[in-house]
Amino acid sequence: MKPLIYLQDAELFTLPRGLKAVVDQFYQGGDPKWEIVLAAAW
């Protein structure tokens, strides 16, 4: 929970928090776009 509280600027996100932001951005109709998330993680 601490990253959610302390990190408000996207440039300072930790890797798990940044990937969660990507999932939230590309989540469409109950079907997350995992290929985009995996590309972001690479």
Distance bins in CASP14 RR format, pairs under 12 A and 6 or more apart:
PFRMAT RR
TARGET T0000
AUTHOR 0000-0000-0000
RMODE 2
METHOD distances of the structure
MODEL  1
1 7 0 0 0 0 0 1 0 0 0 0 0
1 16 0 0 0 0 0 1 0 0 0 0 0
1 17 0 0 0 0 0 1 0 0 0 0 0
2 14 0 0 0 0 1 0 0 0 0 0 0
2 16 0 0 0 0 0 1 0 0 0 0 0
2 17 0 0 0 0 1 0 0 0 0 0 0
3 9 0 0 0 0 0 1 0 0 0 0 0
3 10 0 0 0 0 0 1 0 0 0 0 0
3 12 0 0 0 0 1 0 0 0 0 0 0
3 13 1 0 0 1 0 0 0 0 0 0 0
3 14 1 0 1 0 0 0 0 0 0 0 0
3 15 0 0 0 0 1 0 0 0 0 0 0
3 16 1 0 0 1 0 0 0 0 0 0 0
3 17 1 0 1 0 0 0 0 0 0 0 0
3 18 0 0 0 0 1 0 0 0 0 0 0
3 19 0 0 0 0 0 1 0 0 0 0 0
3 20 0 0 0 0 1 0 0 0 0 0 0
3 21 0 0 0 0 0 1 0 0 0 0 0
4 13 0 0 0 0 1 0 0 0 0 0 0
4 14 0 0 0 0 0 1 0 0 0 0 0
4 16 0 0 0 0 0 1 0 0 0 0 0
4 17 1 0 0 1 0 0 0 0 0 0 0
4 18 0 0 0 0 0 1 0 0 0 0 0
4 20 0 0 0 0 1 0 0 0 0 0 0
4 21 0 0 0 0 0 1 0 0 0 0 0
4 24 0 0 0 0 0 1 0 0 0 0 0
5 17 0 0 0 0 0 1 0 0 0 0 0
6 12 0 0 0 0 1 0 0 0 0 0 0
6 13 0 0 0 0 0 1 0 0 0 0 0
6 14 0 0 0 0 1 0 0 0 0 0 0
6 17 0 0 0 0 0 1 0 0 0 0 0
7 13 1 0 1 0 0 0 0 0 0 0 0
7 14 1 0 0 1 0 0 0 0 0 0 0
7 15 0 0 0 0 0 1 0 0 0 0 0
7 16 0 0 0 0 0 1 0 0 0 0 0
7 17 1 0 0 1 0 0 0 0 0 0 0
7 18 0 0 0 0 1 0 0 0 0 0 0
7 20 0 0 0 0 0 1 0 0 0 0 0
7 21 0 0 0 0 0 1 0 0 0 0 0
8 17 0 0 0 0 0 1 0 0 0 0 0
8 21 0 0 0 0 0 1 0 0 0 0 0
9 17 0 0 0 0 0 1 0 0 0 0 0
9 18 0 0 0 0 0 1 0 0 0 0 0
9 21 0 0 0 0 0 1 0 0 0 0 0
10 17 0 0 0 0 1 0 0 0 0 0 0
10 18 1 0 0 1 0 0 0 0 0 0 0
10 20 0 0 0 0 0 1 0 0 0 0 0
10 21 1 0 0 1 0 0 0 0 0 0 0
10 22 0 0 0 0 0 1 0 0 0 0 0
10 24 0 0 0 0 0 1 0 0 0 0 0
10 25 0 0 0 0 0 1 0 0 0 0 0
11 17 0 0 0 0 0 1 0 0 0 0 0
11 18 0 0 0 0 0 1 0 0 0 0 0
11 21 0 0 0 0 0 1 0 0 0 0 0
12 18 0 0 0 0 1 0 0 0 0 0 0
12 21 0 0 0 0 0 1 0 0 0 0 0
13 19 0 0 0 0 1 0 0 0 0 0 0
13 20 0 0 0 0 1 0 0 0 0 0 0
13 21 1 0 0 1 0 0 0 0 0 0 0
13 22 0 0 0 0 1 0 0 0 0 0 0
13 24 0 0 0 0 0 1 0 0 0 0 0
13 40 0 0 0 0 0 1 0 0 0 0 0
14 20 0 0 0 0 1 0 0 0 0 0 0
14 21 0 0 0 0 0 1 0 0 0 0 0
15 21 0 0 0 0 0 1 0 0 0 0 0
15 22 0 0 0 0 0 1 0 0 0 0 0
15 37 0 0 0 0 0 1 0 0 0 0 0
15 40 0 0 0 0 1 0 0 0 0 0 0
15 41 1 0 0 1 0 0 0 0 0 0 0
15 42 0 0 0 0 0 1 0 0 0 0 0
16 22 0 0 0 0 0 1 0 0 0 0 0
16 23 0 0 0 0 0 1 0 0 0 0 0
16 37 0 0 0 0 0 1 0 0 0 0 0
16 40 0 0 0 0 0 1 0 0 0 0 0
16 41 0 0 0 0 0 1 0 0 0 0 0
17 23 0 0 0 0 0 1 0 0 0 0 0
17 24 0 0 0 0 0 1 0 0 0 0 0
18 24 0 0 0 0 1 0 0 0 0 0 0
18 25 0 0 0 0 1 0 0 0 0 0 0
18 37 0 0 0 0 0 1 0 0 0 0 0
18 40 1 0 0 1 0 0 0 0 0 0 0
18 41 0 0 0 0 1 0 0 0 0 0 0
19 25 0 0 0 0 0 1 0 0 0 0 0
19 26 0 0 0 0 0 1 0 0 0 0 0
19 32 0 0 0 0 0 1 0 0 0 0 0
19 34 0 0 0 0 0 1 0 0 0 0 0
19 36 0 0 0 0 0 1 0 0 0 0 0
19 37 1 0 0 1 0 0 0 0 0 0 0
19 38 0 0 0 0 1 0 0 0 0 0 0
19 39 0 0 0 0 0 1 0 0 0 0 0
19 40 1 0 0 1 0 0 0 0 0 0 0
19 41 1 0 1 0 0 0 0 0 0 0 0
19 42 0 0 0 0 0 1 0 0 0 0 0
20 26 0 0 0 0 0 1 0 0 0 0 0
20 27 0 0 0 0 0 1 0 0 0 0 0
20 32 0 0 0 0 0 1 0 0 0 0 0
20 37 0 0 0 0 1 0 0 0 0 0 0
20 40 0 0 0 0 0 1 0 0 0 0 0
20 41 0 0 0 0 0 1 0 0 0 0 0
21 27 0 0 0 0 0 1 0 0 0 0 0
21 36 0 0 0 0 0 1 0 0 0 0 0
21 37 0 0 0 0 0 1 0 0 0 0 0
21 40 0 0 0 0 1 0 0 0 0 0 0
22 32 0 0 0 0 1 0 0 0 0 0 0
22 33 0 0 0 0 1 0 0 0 0 0 0
22 34 0 0 0 0 0 1 0 0 0 0 0
22 35 0 0 0 0 0 1 0 0 0 0 0
22 36 1 0 0 1 0 0 0 0 0 0 0
22 37 1 0 1 0 0 0 0 0 0 0 0
22 38 0 0 0 0 1 0 0 0 0 0 0
22 39 0 0 0 0 1 0 0 0 0 0 0
22 40 1 0 1 0 0 0 0 0 0 0 0
22 41 0 0 0 0 1 0 0 0 0 0 0
22 42 0 0 0 0 0 1 0 0 0 0 0
23 30 0 0 0 0 0 1 0 0 0 0 0
23 31 0 0 0 0 0 1 0 0 0 0 0
23 32 1 0 1 0 0 0 0 0 0 0 0
23 33 0 0 0 0 1 0 0 0 0 0 0
23 34 0 0 0 0 1 0 0 0 0 0 0
23 35 0 0 0 0 0 1 0 0 0 0 0
23 36 0 0 0 0 1 0 0 0 0 0 0
23 37 1 0 1 0 0 0 0 0 0 0 0
23 38 0 0 0 0 0 1 0 0 0 0 0
23 40 0 0 0 0 1 0 0 0 0 0 0
23 41 0 0 0 0 0 1 0 0 0 0 0
24 30 0 0 0 0 0 1 0 0 0 0 0
24 32 0 0 0 0 1 0 0 0 0 0 0
24 33 0 0 0 0 0 1 0 0 0 0 0
24 36 0 0 0 0 0 1 0 0 0 0 0
24 37 0 0 0 0 0 1 0 0 0 0 0
24 40 0 0 0 0 0 1 0 0 0 0 0
25 32 0 0 0 0 0 1 0 0 0 0 0
25 33 0 0 0 0 1 0 0 0 0 0 0
25 36 0 0 0 0 1 0 0 0 0 0 0
25 37 0 0 0 0 1 0 0 0 0 0 0
25 40 0 0 0 0 1 0 0 0 0 0 0
26 32 1 0 0 1 0 0 0 0 0 0 0
26 33 1 0 1 0 0 0 0 0 0 0 0
26 34 0 0 0 0 1 0 0 0 0 0 0
26 35 0 0 0 0 1 0 0 0 0 0 0
26 36 1 0 1 0 0 0 0 0 0 0 0
26 37 1 0 0 1 0 0 0 0 0 0 0
26 38 0 0 0 0 0 1 0 0 0 0 0
26 39 0 0 0 0 0 1 0 0 0 0 0
26 40 0 0 0 0 1 0 0 0 0 0 0
27 33 1 0 0 1 0 0 0 0 0 0 0
27 34 0 0 0 0 0 1 0 0 0 0 0
27 36 0 0 0 0 1 0 0 0 0 0 0
27 37 0 0 0 0 1 0 0 0 0 0 0
28 34 0 0 0 0 0 1 0 0 0 0 0
28 36 0 0 0 0 0 1 0 0 0 0 0
32 38 0 0 0 0 0 1 0 0 0 0 0
32 40 0 0 0 0 0 1 0 0 0 0 0
33 39 0 0 0 0 1 0 0 0 0 0 0
33 40 0 0 0 0 0 1 0 0 0 0 0
34 40 0 0 0 0 0 1 0 0 0 0 0
34 41 0 0 0 0 0 1 0 0 0 0 0
35 41 0 0 0 0 0 1 0 0 0 0 0
35 42 0 0 0 0 0 1 0 0 0 0 0
36 42 0 0 0 0 0 1 0 0 0 0 0
END
